[in-house]
């Protein structure tokens, strides 16, 4: 019995300023906003997967990528994380 066979993935992107990131994920990337609460904004990634932009007070981003996805029309993966 595979326990995770029907599980839907949830990705997390941490930020000290969720309000500033929402237009990028919604308007620029075109991800539908599923809902918001005092802690996060949740977007639909398709196929049952979701992405939560999670508010973390004083968060400082690290050098690693936040999320990566390959689109069918692209030949190489597109990094969605901002570079400093």
N, CA, C and O atoms as a printed pandas DataFrame, in Angstrom:
     atom_number atom_name residue_name chain_id  residue_number  x_coord  y_coord  z_coord
0              1         N          UNK        A               1    0.843   -1.182    0.000
1              2        CA          UNK        A               1    0.000    0.000    0.000
2              3         C          UNK        A               1    0.882    1.237    0.000
3              4         O          UNK        A               1    1.700    1.406    0.904
4              5         N          UNK        A               2    0.736    2.099   -0.988
5              6        CA          UNK        A               2    1.499    3.348   -1.068
6              7         C          UNK        A               2    0.726    4.446   -0.358
7              8         O          UNK        A               2   -0.359    4.828   -0.798
8              9         N          UNK        A               3    1.270    4.948    0.721
9             10        CA          UNK        A               3    0.588    5.945    1.535
10            11         C          UNK        A               3    0.468    7.289    0.823
11            12         O          UNK        A               3   -0.550    7.966    0.967
12            13         N          UNK        A               4    1.476    7.689    0.063
13            14        CA          UNK        A               4    1.487    9.009   -0.557
14            15         C          UNK        A               4    0.978    9.039   -2.002
15            16         O          UNK        A               4    1.081   10.071   -2.665
16            17         N          UNK        A               5    0.448    7.958   -2.484
17            18        CA          UNK        A               5    0.008    7.885   -3.872
18            19         C          UNK        A               5   -0.997    8.973   -4.235
19            20         O          UNK        A               5   -0.902    9.569   -5.307
20            21         N          UNK        A               6   -1.948    9.235   -3.361
21            22        CA          UNK        A               6   -2.981   10.227   -3.637
22            23         C          UNK        A               6   -2.717   11.577   -2.980
23            24         O          UNK        A               6   -3.565   12.467   -3.036
24            25         N          UNK        A               7   -1.562   11.737   -2.365
25            26        CA          UNK        A               7   -1.250   12.990   -1.670
26            27         C          UNK        A               7   -0.993   14.108   -2.677
27            28         O          UNK        A               7   -0.398   13.880   -3.731
28            29         N          UNK        A               8   -1.440   15.302   -2.350
29            30        CA          UNK        A               8   -1.226   16.475   -3.195
30            31         C          UNK        A               8   -0.091   17.305   -2.595
31            32         O          UNK        A               8   -0.137   17.636   -1.410
32            33         N          UNK        A               9    0.927   17.647   -3.389
33            34        CA          UNK        A               9    2.068   18.410   -2.855
34            35         C          UNK        A               9    1.709   19.857   -2.530
35            36         O          UNK        A               9    0.887   20.477   -3.205
36            37         N          UNK        A              10    2.336   20.376   -1.491
37            38        CA          UNK        A              10    2.215   21.776   -1.095
38            39         C          UNK        A              10    3.627   22.345   -1.027
39            40         O          UNK        A              10    4.460   21.862   -0.261
40            41         N          UNK        A              11    3.892   23.373   -1.832
41            42        CA          UNK        A              11    5.186   24.053   -1.799
42            43         C          UNK        A              11    5.099   25.274   -0.894
43            44         O          UNK        A              11    4.038   25.886   -0.772
44            45         N          UNK        A              12    6.194   25.622   -0.272
45            46        CA          UNK        A              12    6.248   26.786    0.611
46            47         C          UNK        A              12    7.333   27.744    0.158
47            48         O          UNK        A              12    8.460   27.328   -0.109
48            49         N          UNK        A              13    7.003   29.017    0.071
49            50        CA          UNK        A              13    7.973   30.076   -0.173
50            51         C          UNK        A              13    7.851   31.023    1.013
51            52         O          UNK        A              13    6.784   31.583    1.265
52            53         N          UNK        A              14    8.949   31.197    1.735
53            54        CA          UNK        A              14    8.951   32.055    2.918
54            55         C          UNK        A              14    9.306   33.475    2.531
55            56         O          UNK        A              14   10.160   33.702    1.674
56            57         N          UNK        A              15    8.639   34.442    3.173
57            58        CA          UNK        A              15    8.906   35.848    2.886
58            59         C          UNK        A              15    8.514   36.702    4.082
59            60         O          UNK        A              15    7.577   36.376    4.812
60            61         N          UNK        A              16    9.235   37.791    4.274
61            62        CA          UNK        A              16    8.837   38.758    5.302
62            63         C          UNK        A              16    7.820   39.745    4.727
63            64         O          UNK        A              16    7.292   40.577    5.464
64            65         N          UNK        A              17    7.536   39.666    3.416
65            66        CA          UNK        A              17    6.608   40.599    2.772
66            67         C          UNK        A              17    5.750   39.879    1.726
67            68         O          UNK        A              17    5.983   40.008    0.524
68            69         N          UNK        A              18    4.769   39.129    2.192
69            70        CA          UNK        A              18    3.894   38.364    1.303
70            71         C          UNK        A              18    3.126   39.280    0.364
71            72         O          UNK        A              18    2.938   38.946   -0.806
72            73         N          UNK        A              19    2.679   40.429    0.856
73            74        CA          UNK        A              19    1.913   41.360    0.022
74            75         C          UNK        A              19    2.696   41.808   -1.207
75            76         O          UNK        A              19    2.117   41.997   -2.277
76            77         N          UNK        A              20    3.990   41.976   -1.063
77            78        CA          UNK        A              20    4.826   42.389   -2.186
78            79         C          UNK        A              20    4.991   41.278   -3.215
79            80         O          UNK        A              20    5.133   41.558   -4.406
80            81         N          UNK        A              21    4.976   40.025   -2.775
81            82        CA          UNK        A              21    5.172   38.896   -3.692
82            83         C          UNK        A              21    3.900   38.454   -4.412
83            84         O          UNK        A              21    3.972   37.885   -5.501
84            85         N          UNK        A              22    2.747   38.709   -3.818
85            86        CA          UNK        A              22    1.490   38.236   -4.414
86            87         C          UNK        A              22    1.299   38.666   -5.864
87            88         O          UNK        A              22    0.877   37.838   -6.671
88            89         N          UNK        A              23    1.587   39.922   -6.246
89            90        CA          UNK        A              23    1.409   40.283   -7.660
90            91         C          UNK        A              23    2.319   39.489   -8.611
91            92         O          UNK        A              23    1.924   39.200   -9.741
92            93         N          UNK        A              24    3.507   39.143   -8.171
93            94        CA          UNK        A              24    4.407   38.361   -9.024
94            95         C          UNK        A              24    3.826   36.979   -9.293
95            96         O          UNK        A              24    3.740   36.557  -10.446
96            97         N          UNK        A              25    3.431   36.275   -8.246
97            98        CA          UNK        A              25    2.910   34.918   -8.415
98            99         C          UNK        A              25    1.538   34.919   -9.088
99           100         O          UNK        A              25    1.227   34.011   -9.859
100          101         N          UNK        A              26    0.721   35.929   -8.803
101          102        CA          UNK        A              26   -0.613   35.992   -9.397
102          103         C          UNK        A              26   -0.636   36.583  -10.786
103          104         O          UNK        A              26   -1.073   35.923  -11.728
104          105         N          UNK        A              27   -0.168   37.827  -10.937
105          106        CA          UNK        A              27   -0.269   38.528  -12.223
106          107         C          UNK        A              27    0.818   38.127  -13.210
107          108         O          UNK        A              27    0.526   37.904  -14.385
108          109         N          UNK        A              28    2.052   38.032  -12.763
109          110        CA          UNK        A              28    3.160   37.726  -13.679
110          111         C          UNK        A              28    3.159   36.249  -14.069
111          112         O          UNK        A              28    3.224   35.922  -15.253
112          113         N          UNK        A              29    3.086   35.359  -13.082
113          114        CA          UNK        A              29    3.104   33.925  -13.387
114          115         C          UNK        A              29    1.726   33.373  -13.718
115          116         O          UNK        A              29    1.606   32.276  -14.264
116          117         N          UNK        A              30    0.691   34.129  -13.391
117          118        CA          UNK        A              30   -0.664   33.712  -13.719
118          119         C          UNK        A              30   -1.224   32.603  -12.839
119          120         O          UNK        A              30   -2.123   31.877  -13.263
120          121         N          UNK        A              31   -0.708   32.462  -11.619
121          122        CA          UNK        A              31   -1.217   31.428  -10.721
122          123         C          UNK        A              31   -2.496   31.931  -10.044
123          124         O          UNK        A              31   -2.502   33.033   -9.496
124          125         N          UNK        A              32   -3.568   31.152  -10.072
125          126        CA          UNK        A              32   -4.802   31.562   -9.414
126          127         C          UNK        A              32   -4.630   31.580   -7.891
127          128         O          UNK        A              32   -4.088   30.643   -7.305
128          129         N          UNK        A              33   -5.098   32.653   -7.269
129          130        CA          UNK        A              33   -5.068   32.763   -5.815
130          131         C          UNK        A              33   -6.235   31.969   -5.260
131          132         O          UNK        A              33   -7.391   32.245   -5.582
132          133         N          UNK        A              34   -5.933   30.977   -4.422
133          134        CA          UNK        A              34   -6.981   30.132   -3.840
134          135         C          UNK        A              34   -7.538   30.712   -2.548
135          136         O          UNK        A              34   -8.710   30.519   -2.226
136          137         N          UNK        A              35   -6.689   31.423   -1.809
137          138        CA          UNK        A              35   -7.144   31.979   -0.547
138          139         C          UNK        A              35   -6.013   32.629    0.214
139          140         O          UNK        A              35   -4.835   32.485   -0.115
140          141         N          UNK        A              36   -6.416   33.353    1.246
141          142        CA          UNK        A              36   -5.450   34.038    2.109
142          143         C          UNK        A              36   -5.888   33.902    3.557
143          144         O          UNK        A              36   -7.079   33.784    3.847
144          145         N          UNK        A              37   -4.936   33.918    4.449
145          146        CA          UNK        A              37   -5.194   34.001    5.875
146          147         C          UNK        A              37   -4.099   34.891    6.464
147          148         O          UNK        A              37   -3.233   35.343    5.716
148          149         N          UNK        A              38   -4.101   35.156    7.748
149          150        CA          UNK        A              38   -3.085   36.050    8.316
150          151         C          UNK        A              38   -1.646   35.546    8.163
151          152         O          UNK        A              38   -0.701   36.304    8.382
152          153         N          UNK        A              39   -1.474   34.285    7.794
153          154        CA          UNK        A              39   -0.147   33.689    7.738
154          155         C          UNK        A              39    0.383   33.449    6.334
155          156         O          UNK        A              39    1.594   33.330    6.150
156          157         N          UNK        A              40   -0.500   33.375    5.335
157          158        CA          UNK        A              40   -0.042   33.001    3.995
158          159         C          UNK        A              40   -1.075   33.327    2.926
159          160         O          UNK        A              40   -2.255   33.530    3.211
160          161         N          UNK        A              41   -0.595   33.370    1.685
161          162        CA          UNK        A              41   -1.445   33.419    0.490
162          163         C          UNK        A              41   -1.201   32.099   -0.246
163          164         O          UNK        A              41   -0.053   31.698   -0.442
164          165         N          UNK        A              42   -2.271   31.431   -0.649
165          166        CA          UNK        A              42   -2.151   30.117   -1.278
166          167         C          UNK        A              42   -2.556   30.195   -2.739
167          168         O          UNK        A              42   -3.630   30.695   -3.074
168          169         N          UNK        A              43   -1.678   29.693   -3.608
169          170        CA          UNK        A              43   -1.897   29.704   -5.051
170          171         C          UNK        A              43   -2.017   28.281   -5.584
171          172         O          UNK        A              43   -1.453   27.339   -5.028
172          173         N          UNK        A              44   -2.766   28.152   -6.675
173          174        CA          UNK        A              44   -2.956   26.872   -7.351
174          175         C          UNK        A              44   -1.830   26.667   -8.361
175          176         O          UNK        A              44   -1.624   27.499   -9.244
176          177         N          UNK        A              45   -1.107   25.561   -8.227
177          178        CA          UNK        A              45   -0.044   25.228   -9.181
178          179         C          UNK        A              45   -0.528   24.265  -10.262
179          180         O          UNK        A              45    0.224   23.945  -11.183
180          181         N          UNK        A              46   -1.757   23.805  -10.165
181          182        CA          UNK        A              46   -2.295   22.853  -11.127
182          183         C          UNK        A              46   -2.089   21.420  -10.654
183          184         O          UNK        A              46   -1.180   21.135   -9.875
184          185         N          UNK        A              47   -2.930   20.538  -11.124
185          186        CA          UNK        A              47   -2.805   19.124  -10.785
186          187         C          UNK        A              47   -2.998   18.823   -9.309
187          188         O          UNK        A              47   -2.556   17.780   -8.828
188          189         N          UNK        A              48   -3.651   19.719   -8.586
189          190        CA          UNK        A              48   -3.869   19.511   -7.157
190          191         C          UNK        A              48   -2.770   20.044   -6.263
191          192         O          UNK        A              48   -2.909   20.029   -5.040
192          193         N          UNK        A              49   -1.678   20.515   -6.850
193          194        CA          UNK        A              49   -0.562   21.067   -6.065
194          195         C          UNK        A              49   -0.829   22.534   -5.744
195          196         O          UNK        A              49   -1.419   23.258   -6.547
196          197         N          UNK        A              50   -0.391   22.962   -4.570
197          198        CA          UNK        A              50   -0.548   24.354   -4.176
198          199         C          UNK        A              50    0.785   24.935   -3.715
199          200         O          UNK        A              50    1.729   24.212   -3.394
200          201         N          UNK        A              51    0.827   26.252   -3.694
201          202        CA          UNK        A              51    2.012   26.987   -3.231
202          203         C          UNK        A              51    1.549   27.975   -2.178
203          204         O          UNK        A              51    0.628   28.757   -2.416
204          205         N          UNK        A              52    2.183   27.944   -1.014
205          206        CA          UNK        A              52    1.855   28.889    0.059
206          207         C          UNK        A              52    2.985   29.885    0.217
207          208         O          UNK        A              52    4.110   29.516    0.552
208          209         N          UNK        A              53    2.677   31.153   -0.028
209          210        CA          UNK        A              53    3.609   32.238    0.292
210          211         C          UNK        A              53    3.404   32.516    1.771
211          212         O          UNK        A              53    2.390   33.089    2.171
212          213         N          UNK        A              54    4.359   32.113    2.567
213          214        CA          UNK        A              54    4.201   32.124    4.015
214          215         C          UNK        A              54    4.959   33.275    4.645
215          216         O          UNK        A              54    6.149   33.462    4.390
216          217         N          UNK        A              55    4.260   34.051    5.475
217          218        CA          UNK        A              55    4.859   35.199    6.158
218          219         C          UNK        A              55    5.720   34.728    7.332
219          220         O          UNK        A              55    5.254   34.007    8.213
220          221         N          UNK        A              56    6.972   35.146    7.323
221          222        CA          UNK        A              56    7.902   34.853    8.412
222          223         C          UNK        A              56    8.598   36.160    8.765
223          224         O          UNK        A              56    9.419   36.666    7.999
224          225         N          UNK        A              57    8.268   36.690    9.907
225          226        CA          UNK        A              57    8.820   37.982   10.327
226          227         C          UNK        A              57   10.346   37.927   10.380
227          228         O          UNK        A              57   10.926   37.029   10.991
228          229         N          UNK        A              58   10.987   38.902    9.729
229          230        CA          UNK        A              58   12.444   39.001    9.733
230          231         C          UNK        A              58   13.149   37.994    8.840
231          232         O          UNK        A              58   14.368   37.846    8.925
232          233         N          UNK        A              59   12.413   37.301    7.989
233          234        CA          UNK        A              59   13.029   36.287    7.115
234          235         C          UNK        A              59   14.041   36.922    6.160
235          236         O          UNK        A              59   13.761   37.954    5.549
236          237         N          UNK        A              60   15.193   36.315    6.036
237          238        CA          UNK        A              60   16.220   36.711    5.072
238          239         C          UNK        A              60   16.402   35.562    4.093
239          240         O          UNK        A              60   16.767   34.462    4.510
240          241         N          UNK        A              61   16.158   35.781    2.806
241          242        CA          UNK        A              61   16.288   34.679    1.842
242          243         C          UNK        A              61   17.715   34.183    1.730
243          244         O          UNK        A              61   18.672   34.950    1.834
244          245         N          UNK        A              62   17.833   32.890    1.517
245          246        CA          UNK        A              62   19.137   32.263    1.322
246          247         C          UNK        A              62   19.481   32.196   -0.157
247          248         O          UNK        A              62   18.716   32.681   -0.991
248          249         N          UNK        A              63   20.616   31.604   -0.494
249          250        CA          UNK        A              63   21.061   31.548   -1.888
250          251         C          UNK        A              63   20.334   30.485   -2.720
251          252         O          UNK        A              63   20.427   30.499   -3.947
252          253         N          UNK        A              64   19.619   29.574   -2.076
253          254        CA          UNK        A              64   18.947   28.506   -2.810
254          255         C          UNK        A              64   17.664   29.010   -3.461
255          256         O          UNK        A              64   17.114   30.043   -3.081
256          257         N          UNK        A              65   17.208   28.259   -4.442
257          258        CA          UNK        A              65   15.982   28.604   -5.148
258          259         C          UNK        A              65   14.774   28.275   -4.282
259          260         O          UNK        A              65   14.800   27.352   -3.468
260          261         N          UNK        A              66   13.721   29.053   -4.477
261          262        CA          UNK        A              66   12.490   28.797   -3.747
262          263         C          UNK        A              66   11.624   27.760   -4.428
263          264         O          UNK        A              66   11.047   26.897   -3.766
264          265         N          UNK        A              67   11.527   27.836   -5.750
265          266        CA          UNK        A              67   10.705   26.901   -6.510
266          267         C          UNK        A              67   11.240   26.852   -7.935
267          268         O          UNK        A              67   11.757   27.843   -8.450
268          269         N          UNK        A              68   11.112   25.717   -8.550
269          270        CA          UNK        A              68   11.544   25.551   -9.931
270          271         C          UNK        A              68   10.525   24.669  -10.630
271          272         O          UNK        A              68   10.043   23.684  -10.071
272          273         N          UNK        A              69   10.210   25.037  -11.846
273          274        CA          UNK        A              69    9.254   24.255  -12.622
274          275         C          UNK        A              69    9.662   24.322  -14.086
275          276         O          UNK        A              69   10.145   25.353  -14.555
276          277         N          UNK        A              70    9.469   23.233  -14.798
277          278        CA          UNK        A              70    9.733   23.195  -16.226
278          279         C          UNK        A              70    8.407   23.284  -16.962
279          280         O          UNK        A              70    7.494   22.496  -16.717
280          281         N          UNK        A              71    8.309   24.250  -17.865
281          282        CA          UNK        A              71    7.111   24.382  -18.692
282          283         C          UNK        A              71    7.326   23.620  -19.979
283          284         O          UNK        A              71    8.459   23.472  -20.438
284          285         N          UNK        A              72    6.255   23.140  -20.558
285          286        CA          UNK        A              72    6.353   22.345  -21.791
286          287         C          UNK        A              72    6.970   23.125  -22.935
287          288         O          UNK        A              72    7.646   22.535  -23.778
288          289         N          UNK        A              73    6.759   24.431  -22.992
289          290        CA          UNK        A              73    7.250   25.234  -24.105
290          291         C          UNK        A              73    8.686   25.703  -23.917
291          292         O          UNK        A              73    9.276   26.273  -24.835
292          293         N          UNK        A              74    9.248   25.473  -22.754
293          294        CA          UNK        A              74   10.626   25.895  -22.488
294          295         C          UNK        A              74   11.561   24.703  -22.635
295          296         O          UNK        A              74   11.182   23.560  -22.379
296          297         N          UNK        A              75   12.753   24.984  -23.041
297          298        CA          UNK        A              75   13.740   23.915  -23.166
298          299         C          UNK        A              75   14.520   23.702  -21.879
299          300         O          UNK        A              75   15.082   22.628  -21.667
300          301         N          UNK        A              76   14.559   24.696  -21.034
301          302        CA          UNK        A              76   15.311   24.593  -19.779
302          303         C          UNK        A              76   14.425   25.046  -18.629
303          304         O          UNK        A              76   13.506   25.841  -18.826
304          305         N          UNK        A              77   14.699   24.541  -17.420
305          306        CA          UNK        A              77   13.908   24.984  -16.270
306          307         C          UNK        A              77   14.056   26.489  -16.043
307          308         O          UNK        A              77   15.105   27.074  -16.315
308          309         N          UNK        A              78   12.999   27.092  -15.548
309          310        CA          UNK        A              78   12.995   28.522  -15.259
310          311         C          UNK        A              78   13.025   28.685  -13.761
311          312         O          UNK        A              78   12.134   28.193  -13.068
312          313         N          UNK        A              79   14.025   29.362  -13.247
313          314        CA          UNK        A              79   14.101   29.605  -11.819
314          315         C          UNK        A              79   13.158   30.748  -11.468
315          316         O          UNK        A              79   13.236   31.826  -12.056
316          317         N          UNK        A              80   12.272   30.513  -10.514
317          318        CA          UNK        A              80   11.295   31.511  -10.113
318          319         C          UNK        A              80   11.803   32.343   -8.933
319          320         O          UNK        A              80   11.194   33.349   -8.568
320          321         N          UNK        A              81   12.903   31.924   -8.350
321          322        CA          UNK        A              81   13.436   32.650   -7.196
322          323         C          UNK        A              81   14.229   33.864   -7.691
323          324         O          UNK        A              81   14.961   33.776   -8.677
324          325         N          UNK        A              82   14.078   34.962   -7.017
325          326        CA          UNK        A              82   14.831   36.163   -7.371
326          327         C          UNK        A              82   16.302   36.033   -7.038
327          328         O          UNK        A              82   16.667   35.357   -6.076
328          329         N          UNK        A              83   17.109   36.647   -7.788
329          330        CA          UNK        A              83   18.552   36.637   -7.538
330          331         C          UNK        A              83   18.937   37.963   -6.917
331          332         O          UNK        A              83   18.371   39.000   -7.262
332          333         N          UNK        A              84   19.872   37.941   -6.025
333          334        CA          UNK        A              84   20.360   39.157   -5.394
334          335         C          UNK        A              84   21.555   39.679   -6.123
335          336         O          UNK        A              84   22.113   40.706   -5.737
